[in-house]
Amino acid sequence: MPMIDLSTNVTVSGMARMELTRGLGEAISLVPGKDESRLMLRISGNNDMFFKGRDDIPMAYVRTDIYAQLPDEEYQAFGDAVMRLLGRVLAIPAGNIYLTVRQIPCWITRGE
């Protein structure tokens, strides 16, 4: 049950939204035991965001919640793929992207 919540100050067009959806679906499959079939996404563009005291540079925050207990290094390929995707699709430099992964020990869906 992964959830990726992408917030950026960049405008996300319809075409970019589709590329991000596809790319994030591919990226989550790099985490052992996860795939796009249960992935939930929220893509929010054009946000008021500040980085280094500025709001005029492209930036993004990607919060990822995953029902898993894996060693930190298991997320490296996922993080690298997300950084490349945001650079290619939204022209956000990797240094302006923060990505977090929270491993959730309990996740409820369908009331279970």
N, C-alpha and C positions, 0 to 999 in steps of 0.2 A: 504494500500500500504506500507507494511513494507520492509525495505532494511537492511540486516545485512551484515556488512563488517568486516570479521575476518582477522586480520594480526597476524602472529606469526613467531618466529625465528625457530620453530620446523619444520622438514620435515613432510609434510602431504602426506601419501601414498594414493593409490587409495581406499583401504578399509577404512582408516580413513576418507577420504573425503566423502565417502558414509555414514558412521556413523554420521559425523558432519552434513551433509545435512539433514538426517532423524531427528536427535536430535534437530537441530535448528528449523526445521519445527514443531516439537512437542512443543518446548519451546515457540514459538511465539503465539501458541494457548492459552497460559496462560495469555496473555494480553487481557483484555476484548475487544471483537469486532474484533479480528484479528485471522487469520488462515493461514495455509500454501498455500492455493489456490492462493494468490496474493503475496507471499513472493519472493523477489529477494535476492540472496546470492552472495557474492564474498568471496572465501576462498583463502587466499594467504599465503603460507608457505615458510620457508627458507629465511625469510627477514633479512636484517641487522637491528637489534634492540638492544637497550641498556636499561637497567633498573638498577638503583642504581650504575651507572657507569660501569656496566658489560655487556658483550655480550655472556657469557658462561652459562647462566642459562635459562631454558625454560620460555617463557613469551608470552603474547598475549594482543592485544588491539582489542576490539569488539565495533565497532560503529554501533549503531542501529538508523535508521531514521524511524519514524512512523507518519503517518497522523492521528493525534489524539490530544486531549487535555484532559488528564487524570491526576488525582492526582499522585504524585510521588510513593506512596505506591502501586499503581496498577501494578508497574513494578517489585516488589520484587520477586515474584514467578518466573518470567521470568529470572531475574538476577541470582537467586539461581540455576535454572535449567541449565543455560549456564555455570556457574562456575563448577558444578558437571560434565557436559558433557566434558568440556575441560580437567578436571582432569582425568577422566576415559579414554578418547580416546587419548589424547596427553601427559598425565602425567605432566600437568602444574598445580602447586599449586595455589590455589585461591588467595593467596597473590601476585602472579605475573601476575594477570589478571586485566586489567582495562576495564570496560564496561561503555559506555555512551549511553544514550537514548536522542535523539533530537525529540521533538514533532514538526512536520512540519504543519503549519496552511494551507498551500496551496500545493497541489501535482497534477501535470499534467501527465496524461497518455492517450494514444490514441488521443492526440491533444486536450483533453478536460480539 
